[in-house]
Amino acid sequence: MEKVKTFIKETKQFFYLTVFIILLILFSLYNSLKLEDETHYNIALSEAKNSFEKDVVYRKWVALEGGVYVPITEYTPPNPYLNVPNRDVETKEGLKLTLV
Protein backbone atom coordinates (compact mmCIF):
# COMPACT_ATOMS: atom_id res chain seq x y z
CA MET A 1 0.00 0.00 0.00
CA GLU A 2 2.89 2.33 0.79
CA LYS A 3 4.33 1.80 -2.68
CA VAL A 4 1.01 2.84 -4.26
CA LYS A 5 0.91 6.05 -2.21
CA THR A 6 4.50 6.82 -3.16
CA PHE A 7 3.76 6.13 -6.82
CA ILE A 8 0.70 8.39 -6.73
CA LYS A 9 2.70 11.14 -5.00
CA GLU A 10 5.51 10.89 -7.54
CA THR A 11 3.01 10.83 -10.41
CA LYS A 12 1.35 14.02 -9.10
CA GLN A 13 4.74 15.71 -8.73
CA PHE A 14 5.70 14.67 -12.25
CA PHE A 15 2.35 15.94 -13.57
CA TYR A 16 2.73 19.30 -11.81
CA LEU A 17 6.30 19.65 -13.01
CA THR A 18 5.22 18.83 -16.57
CA VAL A 19 2.38 21.38 -16.44
CA PHE A 20 4.77 24.00 -15.05
CA ILE A 21 7.31 23.36 -17.82
CA ILE A 22 4.59 23.49 -20.51
CA LEU A 23 3.27 26.78 -19.10
CA LEU A 24 6.80 28.16 -19.00
CA ILE A 25 7.34 27.19 -22.64
CA LEU A 26 4.00 28.72 -23.67
CA PHE A 27 4.83 31.95 -21.83
CA SER A 28 8.23 32.07 -23.53
CA LEU A 29 6.62 31.44 -26.94
CA TYR A 30 4.06 34.20 -26.34
CA ASN A 31 6.77 36.70 -25.38
CA SER A 32 8.90 35.74 -28.38
CA LEU A 33 6.00 36.16 -30.80
CA LYS A 34 5.03 39.48 -29.22
CA LEU A 35 8.62 40.75 -29.49
CA GLU A 36 8.83 39.60 -33.12
CA ASP A 37 5.56 41.38 -33.94
CA GLU A 38 6.80 44.60 -32.32
CA THR A 39 10.08 44.31 -34.20
CA HIS A 40 8.30 43.90 -37.55
CA TYR A 41 6.06 46.87 -36.76
CA ASN A 42 9.04 49.07 -35.86
CA ILE A 43 10.90 48.07 -39.03
CA ALA A 44 7.84 48.83 -41.18
CA LEU A 45 7.36 52.18 -39.42
CA SER A 46 11.01 53.08 -39.96
CA GLU A 47 10.81 52.16 -43.66
CA ALA A 48 7.64 54.23 -44.06
CA LYS A 49 9.27 57.25 -42.40
CA ASN A 50 12.36 56.90 -44.61
CA SER A 51 10.22 56.67 -47.74
CA PHE A 52 8.21 59.72 -46.72
CA GLU A 53 11.35 61.73 -46.00
CA LYS A 54 12.82 60.75 -49.38
CA ASP A 55 9.64 61.94 -51.09
CA VAL A 56 9.74 65.24 -49.20
CA VAL A 57 13.37 65.81 -50.19
CA TYR A 58 12.60 64.97 -53.82
CA ARG A 59 9.61 67.33 -53.88
CA LYS A 60 11.68 70.14 -52.36
CA TRP A 61 14.39 69.62 -54.97
CA VAL A 62 11.83 69.70 -57.81
CA ALA A 63 10.25 72.84 -56.37
CA LEU A 64 13.63 74.56 -56.04
CA GLU A 65 14.48 73.67 -59.65
CA GLY A 66 11.14 75.02 -60.87
CA GLY A 67 9.76 71.63 -61.94
CA VAL A 68 10.84 68.88 -64.29
CA TYR A 69 10.03 68.16 -67.90
CA VAL A 70 8.34 64.88 -68.76
CA PRO A 71 7.10 63.46 -72.06
CA ILE A 72 3.54 64.40 -72.92
CA THR A 73 1.33 61.30 -72.61
CA GLU A 74 -2.27 60.58 -71.72
CA TYR A 75 -1.09 60.20 -68.09
CA THR A 76 0.96 63.42 -68.08
CA PRO A 77 -0.85 65.92 -70.29
CA PRO A 78 0.11 69.60 -70.17
CA ASN A 79 -1.36 71.37 -67.13
CA PRO A 80 -3.76 74.03 -68.48
CA TYR A 81 -3.51 75.94 -65.16
CA LEU A 82 0.27 76.24 -65.28
CA ASN A 83 0.85 79.54 -67.05
CA VAL A 84 4.64 79.88 -67.26
CA PRO A 85 6.95 80.49 -70.19
CA ASN A 86 8.31 77.32 -71.80
CA ARG A 87 5.70 75.08 -70.20
CA ASP A 88 5.77 72.90 -73.31
CA VAL A 89 8.98 72.35 -75.22
CA GLU A 90 10.19 70.09 -78.02
CA THR A 91 13.62 68.46 -78.15
CA LYS A 92 15.83 68.45 -81.25
CA GLU A 93 14.73 64.86 -81.82
CA GLY A 94 11.07 65.93 -81.85
CA LEU A 95 10.09 64.66 -78.38
CA LYS A 96 7.40 66.89 -76.85
CA LEU A 97 7.84 67.64 -73.14
CA THR A 98 5.71 69.44 -70.58
CA LEU A 99 6.66 71.03 -67.28
CA VAL A 100 5.26 69.45 -64.14
C-alpha positions as semicolon CSV with decimal commas, in nm:
position;residue;x (nm);y (nm);z (nm)
1;M;0,000;0,000;0,000
2;E;0,289;0,233;0,079
3;K;0,433;0,180;-0,268
4;V;0,101;0,284;-0,426
5;K;0,091;0,605;-0,221
6;T;0,450;0,682;-0,316
7;F;0,376;0,613;-0,682
8;I;0,070;0,839;-0,673
9;K;0,270;1,114;-0,500
10;E;0,551;1,089;-0,754
11;T;0,301;1,083;-1,041
12;K;0,135;1,402;-0,910
13;Q;0,474;1,571;-0,873
14;F;0,570;1,467;-1,225
15;F;0,235;1,594;-1,357
16;Y;0,273;1,930;-1,181
17;L;0,630;1,965;-1,301
18;T;0,522;1,883;-1,657
19;V;0,238;2,138;-1,644
20;F;0,477;2,400;-1,505
21;I;0,731;2,336;-1,782
22;I;0,459;2,349;-2,051
23;L;0,327;2,678;-1,910
24;L;0,680;2,816;-1,900
25;I;0,734;2,719;-2,264
26;L;0,400;2,872;-2,367
27;F;0,483;3,195;-2,183
28;S;0,823;3,207;-2,353
29;L;0,662;3,144;-2,694
30;Y;0,406;3,420;-2,634
31;N;0,677;3,670;-2,538
32;S;0,890;3,574;-2,838
33;L;0,600;3,616;-3,080
34;K;0,503;3,948;-2,922
35;L;0,862;4,075;-2,949
36;E;0,883;3,960;-3,312
37;D;0,556;4,138;-3,394
38;E;0,680;4,460;-3,232
39;T;1,008;4,431;-3,420
40;H;0,830;4,390;-3,755
41;Y;0,606;4,687;-3,676
42;N;0,904;4,907;-3,586
43;I;1,090;4,807;-3,903
44;A;0,784;4,883;-4,118
45;L;0,736;5,218;-3,942
46;S;1,101;5,308;-3,996
47;E;1,081;5,216;-4,366
48;A;0,764;5,423;-4,406
49;K;0,927;5,725;-4,240
50;N;1,236;5,690;-4,461
51;S;1,022;5,667;-4,774
52;F;0,821;5,972;-4,672
53;E;1,135;6,173;-4,600
54;K;1,282;6,075;-4,938
55;D;0,964;6,194;-5,109
56;V;0,974;6,524;-4,920
57;V;1,337;6,581;-5,019
58;Y;1,260;6,497;-5,382
59;R;0,961;6,733;-5,388
60;K;1,168;7,014;-5,236
61;W;1,439;6,962;-5,497
62;V;1,183;6,970;-5,781
63;A;1,025;7,284;-5,637
64;L;1,363;7,456;-5,604
65;E;1,448;7,367;-5,965
66;G;1,114;7,502;-6,087
67;G;0,976;7,163;-6,194
68;V;1,084;6,888;-6,429
69;Y;1,003;6,816;-6,790
70;V;0,834;6,488;-6,876
71;P;0,710;6,346;-7,206
72;I;0,354;6,440;-7,292
73;T;0,133;6,130;-7,261
74;E;-0,227;6,058;-7,172
75;Y;-0,109;6,020;-6,809
76;T;0,096;6,342;-6,808
77;P;-0,085;6,592;-7,029
78;P;0,011;6,960;-7,017
79;N;-0,136;7,137;-6,713
80;P;-0,376;7,403;-6,848
81;Y;-0,351;7,594;-6,516
82;L;0,027;7,624;-6,528
83;N;0,085;7,954;-6,705
84;V;0,464;7,988;-6,726
85;P;0,695;8,049;-7,019
86;N;0,831;7,732;-7,180
87;R;0,570;7,508;-7,020
88;D;0,577;7,290;-7,331
89;V;0,898;7,235;-7,522
90;E;1,019;7,009;-7,802
91;T;1,362;6,846;-7,815
92;K;1,583;6,845;-8,125
93;E;1,473;6,486;-8,182
94;G;1,107;6,593;-8,185
95;L;1,009;6,466;-7,838
96;K;0,740;6,689;-7,685
97;L;0,784;6,764;-7,314
98;T;0,571;6,944;-7,058
99;L;0,666;7,103;-6,728
100;V;0,526;6,945;-6,414
